[in-house]
């Protein structure tokens, strides 16, 4: 699985409205167009929530916090990836809500530490993806540059002078990288030698997740709604979802394997979180029992998924929801500082442990934050945390 990374609306609670607007994606006024496909079916019934479900995720813990620059900066992390058990990265910015520069921190199996990025870059990193520990790619929110890690140093792999925002990136190999965006940025592909802009249906993709070079899943955006697309190595085609996503605005997608595809979104009628799953034969629909807005989600290592969410209003609460393979929901509240936001999750390969990234507000600004779940040997964060 090659999973693109982008930030989420949860971070808006913790590090400012600007980053939240960037991560939430363009608003759409209607759902996915109806598609009549008799071989696709859906279930609209959610499994019940257990009494213990409210505390099922309490193993999530804050393990690192960072503040960059002036006290009033709203520092935050908007993407996290885990190429290996002893190798993980978080990305974000010194002040995503205003003028600032991108940041990156690396986990080497023992500790999180800052890694220098190329000089004279502005903005913040919105998305990252790794084909291996020695080939990691990241893109800025304003879509003006793509960065590449070759196992030793970060370099600028591409610059754009034109306006536009990036929303997602998928690195399948060092010679097969996709960048997606809107606001004029569009879709770009790198073949190891040059970057090419891709038009047609692929030009409106804003989220994508790849199983391999011949198996990529994506969500497109258009004036009449959002749809799910599939790439077979030669062409992008509409992936019919039948009634599974009817009346739902898709938000994010995760391709774990060819027979394990997840899509989340929000029901337009009831504003509820909806998750649909493809098992290679049919789509199944699960509706969450809570009114929450979904963020980027990740596999749990045992057939289910974890989904960070946030409730609306001035007293926004961040919850991390868990949906089991059997369709059972549970959730836990995540708190830090005045308001906290977990906007991205990454499953550690070969385990059931995950990293989470985001941020939280303090009395004068905001701190970037990293959470851990499971057996990761990361000490709990105490005190004001590292300062950069």
C-alpha positions as CSV (number, residue, x, y, z in Angstrom):
1,X,0.0,0.0,0.0
2,X,1.3,3.5,-0.9
3,X,-0.8,6.0,1.0
4,X,-0.8,9.7,0.2
5,X,-0.9,12.0,3.1
6,X,-2.7,15.3,3.6
7,X,-3.7,17.3,6.6
8,X,-7.2,17.6,8.0
9,X,-9.9,19.9,9.4
10,X,-9.1,18.7,12.9
11,X,-5.9,20.7,12.9
12,X,-8.0,23.8,12.4
13,X,-9.2,23.5,16.0
14,X,-5.6,23.4,17.2
15,X,-3.5,25.5,14.7
16,X,-5.9,27.9,13.0
17,X,-8.6,28.3,10.5
18,X,-6.3,28.7,7.6
19,X,-4.9,25.2,7.7
20,X,-8.3,23.8,8.4
21,X,-9.8,25.3,5.3
22,X,-6.9,23.9,3.3
23,X,-7.3,20.4,4.7
24,X,-11.1,20.1,4.5
25,X,-11.1,20.2,0.7
26,X,-13.5,22.1,-1.6
27,X,-17.1,22.1,-0.6
28,X,-19.6,20.4,-2.9
29,X,-23.3,21.1,-3.1
30,X,-24.4,17.6,-4.2
31,X,-23.5,13.9,-3.7
32,X,-21.9,11.4,-6.0
33,X,-24.0,10.9,-9.1
34,X,-26.2,7.7,-9.0
35,X,-24.6,4.7,-10.7
36,X,-26.7,1.7,-11.7
37,X,-24.4,-1.3,-11.3
38,X,-26.2,-4.6,-10.5
39,X,-23.1,-6.4,-9.3
40,X,-22.4,-3.8,-6.6
41,X,-24.4,-4.0,-3.3
42,X,-24.4,-2.0,0.0
43,X,-25.4,-2.4,3.5
44,X,-26.8,0.6,5.3
45,X,-26.8,-0.8,8.8
46,X,-24.1,0.0,11.3
47,X,-23.1,-2.4,14.0
48,X,-24.0,-1.5,17.6
49,X,-21.6,0.3,19.9
50,X,-20.4,-1.6,22.9
51,X,-20.6,-0.1,26.4
52,X,-16.9,-0.2,26.6
53,X,-16.6,1.5,23.2
54,X,-16.2,5.0,24.6
55,X,-12.9,4.1,26.1
56,X,-11.6,1.5,23.6
57,X,-8.9,3.8,22.3
58,X,-7.5,5.2,25.5
59,X,-4.1,3.8,24.7
60,X,-3.6,6.9,22.4
61,X,-1.0,9.0,24.2
62,X,0.8,12.3,23.4
63,X,4.5,11.5,22.9
64,X,6.0,14.7,21.5
65,X,5.2,18.4,21.2
66,X,7.1,21.1,19.3
67,X,6.8,24.9,19.0
68,X,8.6,26.7,16.2
69,X,9.6,30.4,16.2
70,X,7.7,33.1,18.0
71,X,5.4,32.4,20.9
72,X,2.3,33.4,19.0
73,X,3.0,30.9,16.1
74,X,0.4,28.2,15.5
75,X,2.8,25.4,14.9
76,X,1.4,22.1,13.7
77,X,2.0,18.8,11.9
78,X,-0.2,18.0,9.0
79,X,1.1,14.7,7.7
80,X,2.7,11.5,9.2
81,X,4.1,8.4,7.4
82,X,5.8,5.2,8.7
83,X,7.9,3.4,6.1
84,X,9.2,0.9,8.7
85,X,9.0,-0.1,12.4
86,X,12.0,2.1,13.3
87,X,11.4,4.8,10.7
88,X,8.6,7.5,10.7
89,X,8.3,11.1,9.7
90,X,6.0,14.0,10.5
91,X,5.6,17.1,8.4
92,X,4.0,20.5,8.9
93,X,4.9,24.1,9.4
94,X,6.2,26.7,11.9
95,X,3.0,28.7,11.5
96,X,0.4,27.2,9.1
97,X,-2.1,29.9,10.0
98,X,0.2,32.6,8.7
99,X,3.7,33.3,7.4
100,X,6.1,30.5,8.1
101,X,8.3,27.7,6.8
102,X,7.9,23.9,6.5
103,X,9.1,21.5,9.2
104,X,10.0,17.8,9.4
105,X,10.8,15.5,12.3
106,X,12.1,11.9,12.1
107,X,11.7,8.9,14.3
108,X,14.7,6.5,14.3
109,X,13.3,3.9,16.7
110,X,14.4,5.8,19.8
111,X,13.5,9.4,19.6
112,X,11.9,12.2,17.4
113,X,14.4,14.8,16.1
114,X,14.3,17.7,13.7
115,X,15.6,17.2,10.2
116,X,16.8,20.2,8.1
117,X,14.9,21.0,4.9
118,X,16.2,23.0,1.9
119,X,16.6,26.7,2.7
120,X,14.3,29.6,1.6
121,X,11.1,27.6,1.5
122,X,7.8,29.0,2.7
123,X,4.4,27.7,3.7
124,X,3.9,24.2,5.1
125,X,3.9,20.6,3.9
126,X,0.4,19.3,3.3
127,X,1.1,15.7,2.2
128,X,3.8,13.1,2.1
129,X,4.3,9.6,0.8
130,X,7.0,7.0,0.8
131,X,7.8,4.1,-1.6
132,X,10.6,3.1,0.8
133,X,12.6,4.5,3.6
134,X,15.1,5.8,1.0
135,X,12.6,7.5,-1.2
136,X,10.2,9.8,0.5
137,X,8.2,12.6,-1.2
138,X,6.4,15.7,0.3
139,X,4.5,18.6,-1.2
140,X,3.6,22.0,0.0
141,X,0.1,23.1,0.5
142,X,0.3,26.0,-1.9
143,X,1.7,23.5,-4.4
144,X,4.8,25.5,-5.2
145,X,7.4,22.7,-4.5
146,X,7.8,19.0,-4.1
147,X,10.6,17.7,-1.8
148,X,12.5,14.3,-2.1
149,X,14.4,12.4,0.5
150,X,17.0,10.0,-0.9
151,X,18.0,8.4,2.4
152,X,20.6,11.1,3.2
153,X,19.3,14.6,2.4
154,X,16.1,16.5,1.3
155,X,16.2,18.3,-2.0
156,X,13.7,20.2,-4.1
157,X,12.4,17.9,-6.8
158,X,10.0,20.3,-8.5
159,X,9.0,23.9,-8.4
160,X,5.9,25.6,-9.9
161,X,5.5,29.3,-10.4
162,X,1.8,29.2,-11.2
163,X,-0.9,29.4,-8.5
164,X,-2.6,26.4,-7.2
165,X,-2.9,24.2,-4.1
166,X,-1.7,20.6,-3.6
167,X,-4.0,18.1,-1.8
168,X,-2.4,14.7,-2.0
169,X,0.7,12.8,-3.2
170,X,1.3,9.1,-3.9
171,X,4.8,7.7,-4.3
172,X,4.8,4.2,-5.8
173,X,8.5,4.1,-6.7
174,X,11.4,6.6,-7.2
175,X,10.2,6.7,-10.9
176,X,6.5,6.7,-10.3
177,X,5.1,9.6,-8.3
178,X,1.7,11.4,-8.5
179,X,0.8,14.9,-7.2
180,X,-2.8,16.0,-7.0
181,X,-4.3,19.4,-6.4
182,X,-6.9,22.0,-7.2
183,X,-7.1,25.7,-7.8
184,X,-5.3,25.3,-11.1
185,X,-2.6,22.9,-9.8
186,X,-4.2,19.7,-11.3
187,X,-2.6,16.3,-11.5
188,X,1.1,15.7,-12.2
189,X,3.1,12.5,-12.8
190,X,6.8,12.0,-12.4
191,X,8.4,9.1,-14.4
192,X,11.9,9.3,-13.0
193,X,13.0,11.9,-15.6
194,X,10.4,14.6,-16.0
195,X,7.1,15.8,-14.7
196,X,4.0,15.7,-16.9
197,X,0.6,17.3,-16.3
198,X,-2.2,14.7,-16.6
199,X,-5.6,15.9,-18.0
200,X,-9.0,14.3,-18.4
201,X,-10.7,12.6,-15.5
202,X,-7.4,12.4,-13.6
203,X,-7.1,16.2,-13.7
204,X,-9.8,16.6,-11.0
205,X,-8.4,14.1,-8.5
206,X,-7.7,15.4,-5.0
207,X,-7.2,12.3,-2.9
208,X,-5.6,9.0,-3.9
209,X,-4.2,5.8,-2.5
210,X,-2.2,3.2,-4.3
211,X,-1.8,-0.6,-4.0
212,X,0.8,-0.5,-6.8
213,X,1.6,1.1,-10.1
214,X,-1.3,-0.7,-11.8
215,X,-3.8,-0.3,-9.0
216,X,-4.5,3.3,-7.8
217,X,-7.8,4.4,-6.2
218,X,-8.9,8.1,-6.0
219,X,-11.6,10.6,-5.3
220,X,-12.3,13.2,-7.9
221,X,-14.1,16.5,-7.5
222,X,-16.5,18.1,-10.0
223,X,-19.3,20.6,-10.1
224,X,-21.9,17.9,-9.9
225,X,-20.3,16.0,-7.0
226,X,-17.5,13.6,-6.1
227,X,-16.8,10.2,-7.4
228,X,-14.4,7.2,-7.0
229,X,-11.9,6.5,-9.8
230,X,-9.6,3.6,-10.4
231,X,-6.3,3.5,-12.4
232,X,-5.2,0.2,-14.0
233,X,-1.8,1.3,-15.2
234,X,-3.1,2.6,-18.5
235,X,-6.3,4.6,-17.9
236,X,-8.4,6.2,-15.1
237,X,-12.0,4.9,-15.0
238,X,-15.0,5.5,-12.9
239,X,-15.3,2.9,-10.1
240,X,-19.1,2.3,-9.7
241,X,-20.1,2.2,-6.0
242,X,-23.9,1.8,-6.6
243,X,-26.0,2.8,-3.6
244,X,-23.1,2.5,-1.1
245,X,-22.2,6.2,-1.5
246,X,-25.6,7.5,-2.5
247,X,-26.3,10.8,-0.7
248,X,-22.7,10.9,0.6
249,X,-19.9,13.3,-0.2
250,X,-16.7,11.2,-0.3
251,X,-13.7,12.7,1.6
252,X,-10.8,10.3,1.8
253,X,-9.8,6.9,0.4
254,X,-7.4,4.1,1.6
255,X,-6.3,1.2,-0.6
256,X,-4.9,-1.5,1.7
257,X,-4.9,-4.2,-1.0
258,X,-6.8,-5.1,-4.2
259,X,-9.6,-6.5,-2.1
260,X,-9.5,-4.1,0.8
261,X,-10.5,-0.5,-0.2
262,X,-12.0,2.0,2.2
263,X,-13.8,5.3,1.5
264,X,-15.1,7.7,4.1
265,X,-17.4,10.7,3.7
266,X,-20.3,12.6,5.2
267,X,-24.0,12.0,4.6
268,X,-25.5,15.1,3.0
269,X,-28.9,14.6,4.6
270,X,-27.9,13.8,8.2
271,X,-24.3,15.1,8.4
272,X,-23.1,11.8,9.7
273,X,-19.9,10.0,9.0
274,X,-20.2,7.2,6.5
275,X,-17.6,4.6,5.7
276,X,-17.9,2.1,2.8
277,X,-15.7,-0.9,2.2
278,X,-14.8,-2.9,-1.0
279,X,-13.9,-6.5,-0.5
280,X,-13.3,-7.3,-4.1
281,X,-16.9,-8.3,-4.7
282,X,-19.2,-5.7,-3.2
283,X,-19.4,-2.4,-1.3
284,X,-20.6,-2.4,2.3
285,X,-21.8,0.8,4.0
286,X,-21.3,1.6,7.7
287,X,-22.8,4.7,9.3
288,X,-21.2,6.0,12.5
289,X,-23.5,6.7,15.4
290,X,-22.0,10.1,16.2
291,X,-22.2,13.5,14.5
292,X,-18.5,14.1,13.6
293,X,-16.4,15.3,10.7
294,X,-13.9,12.7,9.4
295,X,-10.2,13.3,9.0
296,X,-7.6,11.2,7.3
297,X,-7.8,7.5,8.4
298,X,-5.5,4.5,8.6
299,X,-5.7,0.7,8.7
300,X,-5.6,-0.9,12.2
301,X,-3.5,-3.9,11.2
302,X,-6.3,-6.4,11.8
303,X,-8.9,-5.6,9.1
304,X,-10.4,-2.5,10.5
305,X,-9.6,1.2,10.5
306,X,-8.9,4.2,12.8
307,X,-10.5,7.5,12.0
308,X,-9.7,10.9,13.7
309,X,-12.7,13.1,13.8
310,X,-13.7,16.5,15.2
311,X,-17.1,17.9,16.3
312,X,-18.2,21.3,15.2
313,X,-18.5,24.6,17.2
314,X,-16.2,26.7,19.4
315,X,-15.8,23.8,21.8
316,X,-14.7,21.3,19.1
317,X,-13.7,17.9,20.5
318,X,-11.4,15.5,18.8
319,X,-12.3,11.8,18.8
320,X,-10.5,8.9,17.3
321,X,-13.0,6.4,16.1
322,X,-12.3,2.7,15.6
323,X,-14.3,0.5,13.1
324,X,-13.6,-3.2,13.4
325,X,-13.6,-5.7,10.5
326,X,-16.9,-6.9,11.8
327,X,-18.4,-3.4,11.7
328,X,-18.3,-2.5,15.4
329,X,-17.7,1.1,16.4
330,X,-15.9,2.6,19.4
331,X,-14.3,5.9,20.1
332,X,-12.0,7.8,22.5
333,X,-11.5,11.5,23.2
334,X,-8.1,13.0,22.6
335,X,-7.1,16.1,24.6
336,X,-4.1,18.3,24.9
337,X,-3.7,22.0,25.6
338,X,-6.8,24.2,25.2
339,X,-8.1,22.5,22.0
340,X,-6.4,19.6,20.2
341,X,-6.6,18.1,16.8
342,X,-5.3,14.8,15.4
343,X,-5.5,15.1,11.6
344,X,-3.4,12.2,10.3
345,X,-2.6,8.6,11.2
346,X,-0.1,6.1,10.0
347,X,0.0,2.4,10.7
348,X,3.5,1.0,11.5
349,X,4.2,-1.8,9.0
350,X,3.9,-5.3,10.4
351,X,2.2,-4.1,13.7
352,X,-1.0,-2.9,15.1
353,X,0.6,0.3,16.3
354,X,0.1,3.8,14.9
355,X,1.4,7.3,14.9
356,X,-0.8,10.3,14.9
357,X,0.0,14.0,14.0
358,X,-1.7,17.3,14.6
359,X,-1.5,20.1,17.1
360,X,-3.1,21.9,19.9
361,X,-3.7,25.5,21.1
362,X,-1.9,27.0,24.1
363,X,-2.6,30.3,25.8
364,X,-0.6,32.4,23.2
365,X,-0.3,30.2,20.1
366,X,-0.2,26.6,19.1
367,X,2.1,23.5,19.4
368,X,2.7,20.8,16.9
369,X,2.1,17.3,18.4
370,X,2.6,13.6,17.9
371,X,0.5,10.8,19.3
372,X,1.2,7.1,19.6
373,X,-1.0,4.0,19.9
374,X,-0.1,0.5,20.7
375,X,3.3,-0.9,21.6
376,X,5.5,1.9,20.2
377,X,8.4,2.6,22.6
378,X,8.0,6.3,22.7
379,X,8.0,8.1,26.1
380,X,5.0,10.2,27.0
381,X,5.5,14.0,26.4
382,X,5.8,16.1,29.5
383,X,6.4,19.8,30.1
384,X,6.5,22.4,27.3
385,X,8.3,20.2,24.8
386,X,11.0,20.9,22.3
387,X,11.4,24.4,20.9
388,X,12.9,25.0,17.5
